[in-house]
Structures are given as C-alpha cells and as structure tokens.
Amino acid sequence: MKLIESFTKAEKRRVFLSFAGVFGMGFFLSFLVLCDLGTDPCTFMNRSISSFLGLSFGNWQLLLNSLMFLIVLLFKRKLIGWGTLFNMVLVGYYVDFFTWIWGKTLPSYLFTDAPARWLLFLSALLFFMLSAAVYINADTGVAPYDGIPLILTDVFTARFPKIPKTAIRICWDGLAILVGILFGGVPIVGIILMALFLGPLITLVGKKLTPLLSGASNRRKA
C-alpha cells in the first residue's frame, strides 16, 4: 500500500510539473512574441501561418497539433501522455491570452525600445527555456511537434543506421523555419539562441529534478 501511495504522489508531481512547465512556456512566450526578436522554430512557423490565414495563434496551433497528434497516436502512441495534451491545447491559448493582457496593461515601449526590449526578451527567453526544460524532464508525454521527428528517427535509422539522430531533429526544425519563411515570417536571433542553450538547460534542470522525480522513475523501471 505504501509503495502504491508513493507512486501516486510521484506521478502527481510529474503531472503538476508538466502543467507548470506548459503554463510557464505560454506565459513567457507571450513576451517573446511581443518583443518580436525570435522564438522557437515551432512557434515561428505557427505564428507565420496563423497570421497568413487570419487565425488566432491558439486556434491554428491547436488545429495543427491535432493533426500531428493523430500521426503520433497511429505510429508511436507510447509518446502520448498528460503532457502531450497540456502542450497541444494550452500553450497557444496562453500566448493569446497573455499577449492580450500585456497589450492592455503594459507600456508599449517595453516591447519596442532598447534596452528595455532586449532586457525583457533575454529574460523571457531564459525563463521560457527553463519552463520547457521542466516540462520535458517531467516526462509525461511529448508535444505532437516533438513526436513527429522521433517517429521519423525510427524510420530513417532503421534503413540508414549511420544517420545521426540529431540530424533528423535539425532537419525537422529547419523545415519548420522554412515553412515559416514561406508564409511571410522572418527568423531572428531568438531561434539561434534557443538552439544553442535549450539542450544544456534541459540537462541542467533534469539533474535538479531527479531527486524529486526519483519515486516515479523507480516505479517505471520496476
């Protein structure tokens, strides 16, 4: 009984951290959007397409995520969890909501005038990446956008084992950037900074969260 109780609490911690990470991603991404100095490739692509189609960012992101979710569900459903649903449904709407709030409450110079714009951008970028690292390390499922390259990795490495797995992810993000450009977006410095620092932050946060999540991890290995 104690083992079951411990496992339940550990799983609840994972779900809570996953939800908190997704909330943080949407919250800080709203500042990145308003600063307009660059975001992650997925957001860049979806913002470009949503603007082109005249849809809200949240509505378009949910639509595209739903299509990608079906692919993940069909080919690698073990990647799906609570975190998958949190990410695919909530991030876009959090961004829409908070950008609306900041537009009503914060002075516009924060998003247009240096050095305030750069200070806000770099701070929001750091906390966005930390939130993403918390979400990823909670290990409660991957976002549909992240699930597709994992499926592609299985397909391509089975036929061409010498292909580096990281190369497939780089190509996937590159494709997202290309699509964003084709729909009128302009990639800026934020994409480069995200590519350079997100990986190390995921590792660092993972080390810090290991003691908190060890109960759930041990149970999964049992």
C-alpha positions in Angstrom: 0.0 0.0 0.0 2.8 2.4 0.9 4.5 1.7 -2.5 1.3 2.5 -4.3 0.8 5.7 -2.3 4.4 6.8 -3.0 4.0 6.0 -6.8 0.8 8.0 -6.9 2.4 11.0 -5.3 5.4 10.8 -7.6 3.2 10.7 -10.7 1.2 13.6 -9.4 4.4 15.6 -9.1 5.2 14.8 -12.7 1.8 15.9 -13.9 2.0 19.1 -11.8 5.5 19.9 -13.1 4.4 19.2 -16.6 1.4 21.5 -16.3 3.5 24.2 -14.6 6.1 23.9 -17.4 3.5 24.4 -20.0 2.0 27.4 -18.2 5.4 28.9 -18.0 6.1 28.3 -21.7 2.9 30.1 -22.7 3.4 32.9 -20.2 6.9 33.7 -21.2 6.3 33.0 -24.9 3.8 35.9 -24.9 6.6 38.3 -24.0 8.8 36.8 -26.8 6.0 37.3 -29.3 5.5 40.9 -28.3 9.3 41.6 -28.3 9.4 40.1 -31.8 13.1 39.1 -31.6 12.6 35.4 -32.3 11.1 32.3 -30.8 11.5 28.5 -31.2 11.0 27.1 -34.7 7.6 25.6 -34.0 6.2 28.9 -32.7 7.8 30.8 -35.6 6.1 28.5 -38.1 2.7 28.6 -36.4 2.7 32.4 -36.0 3.6 32.9 -39.6 0.9 30.5 -40.8 -1.8 31.8 -38.4 -1.0 35.4 -39.5 -1.2 34.4 -43.1 -4.6 32.6 -42.6 -6.0 35.3 -40.3 -6.5 32.8 -37.5 -5.6 33.3 -33.8 -2.3 31.7 -32.8 -4.1 29.4 -30.3 -6.7 28.2 -32.8 -4.2 27.4 -35.5 -1.7 25.7 -33.1 -4.4 23.5 -31.7 -5.6 22.6 -35.3 -2.1 21.6 -36.4 -1.3 19.9 -33.2 -4.4 17.8 -33.5 -3.3 16.6 -36.9 0.2 15.8 -35.7 -1.4 14.1 -32.6 -3.2 11.7 -34.9 0.1 10.7 -36.5 1.8 10.2 -33.2 -1.2 8.2 -31.9 -1.1 6.0 -35.0 2.6 5.3 -35.1 4.0 5.8 -31.6 1.3 6.2 -29.0 3.6 5.5 -26.1 4.9 9.1 -26.5 1.4 10.4 -25.6 0.6 11.4 -22.0 -0.9 14.2 -20.0 2.0 16.5 -21.0 1.1 15.9 -24.7 -2.4 17.2 -24.1 -1.3 20.1 -21.9 1.1 21.3 -24.6 -1.0 20.8 -27.7 -4.1 22.5 -26.2 -2.9 25.1 -23.7 0.3 26.8 -24.9 -1.2 28.6 -27.9 -4.2 29.9 -25.9 -2.0 31.0 -23.0 0.0 33.1 -25.6 -3.1 34.6 -27.0 -4.5 35.4 -23.5 -1.3 36.9 -22.1 -0.4 38.9 -25.2 -3.9 40.5 -24.9 -3.3 41.2 -21.2 0.1 42.8 -21.7 -1.3 44.9 -24.6 -3.9 46.3 -22.2 -1.7 46.8 -19.1 2.0 47.3 -20.0 3.5 50.3 -21.8 4.3 49.7 -25.4 7.9 50.9 -25.1 8.8 47.8 -23.2 8.4 45.8 -26.5 9.9 48.4 -28.9 12.6 50.5 -27.3 16.1 49.3 -26.4 17.4 48.4 -23.9 14.1 47.6 -22.3 13.1 45.4 -25.2 16.3 43.4 -25.2 16.3 43.0 -21.4 12.7 41.7 -21.5 13.4 39.5 -24.5 16.5 37.8 -22.9 14.8 37.4 -19.5 11.7 35.9 -21.1 13.8 33.7 -23.4 15.7 32.3 -20.4 12.5 31.5 -18.4 10.8 30.1 -21.4 13.7 27.6 -21.9 13.7 26.8 -18.2 9.9 26.1 -18.4 10.4 24.0 -21.4 13.2 22.1 -19.6 10.9 21.4 -16.6 8.1 20.2 -19.0 10.4 17.9 -20.9 12.0 16.5 -17.7 8.6 15.8 -16.1 8.4 13.0 -18.8 4.6 12.9 -19.1 4.5 12.7 -22.9 5.9 14.8 -25.7 4.3 17.5 -27.7 3.0 16.4 -31.1 5.6 18.6 -32.9 8.3 16.8 -31.0 6.8 13.4 -31.5 7.0 13.5 -35.3 10.8 13.7 -35.5 11.0 10.8 -33.1 8.9 8.7 -35.4 11.0 9.9 -38.4 14.1 8.9 -36.5 12.9 5.3 -36.1 12.0 5.1 -39.8 15.2 6.6 -41.2 17.7 5.0 -38.7 16.2 1.5 -39.4 17.1 1.9 -43.1 20.1 4.2 -42.7 21.7 3.4 -39.3 24.6 5.8 -39.9 22.4 8.9 -40.0 22.8 10.8 -36.7 19.6 11.1 -34.7 20.3 14.8 -34.1 20.5 15.4 -37.8 16.8 14.4 -38.2 15.7 16.8 -35.5 17.8 19.6 -37.0 16.2 18.9 -40.4 12.7 18.9 -38.8 13.3 22.3 -37.1 14.8 23.6 -40.3 11.7 22.6 -42.2 9.6 24.4 -39.7 11.7 27.6 -40.2 11.5 27.2 -44.0 7.7 26.9 -43.8 7.5 29.9 -41.6 9.6 31.9 -44.1 7.4 30.8 -47.0 4.4 32.1 -45.1 6.0 35.5 -44.5 7.9 35.1 -41.3 11.4 36.4 -40.7 13.6 34.3 -38.5 15.5 36.4 -35.9 18.1 35.9 -33.2 15.8 34.1 -30.8 15.8 30.9 -32.9 19.6 30.7 -32.8 19.7 31.3 -29.0 17.1 28.7 -28.4 19.0 26.1 -30.5 22.3 26.9 -28.6 21.0 26.9 -25.0 17.9 24.8 -24.7 19.7 21.4 -24.8 22.1 22.3 -21.9 19.3 23.8 -19.9 17.2 20.6 -20.3 20.2 18.6 -18.9 20.8 21.0 -16.0 17.1 21.1 -15.0 16.9 17.3 -15.3 19.7 16.9 -12.7 18.0 19.2 -10.3 14.6 17.5 -10.7 16.0 13.9 -10.4 15.6 13.7 -6.6 12.0 15.0 -6.8 11.0 12.6 -9.6 13.0 9.6 -8.5 10.0 7.9 -7.0 8.1 7.8 -10.3 11.3 6.9 -12.2 12.0 3.9 -10.0 8.4 2.7 -10.3 8.6 2.9 -14.1 11.7 0.8 -14.2 10.2 -1.8 -11.9 
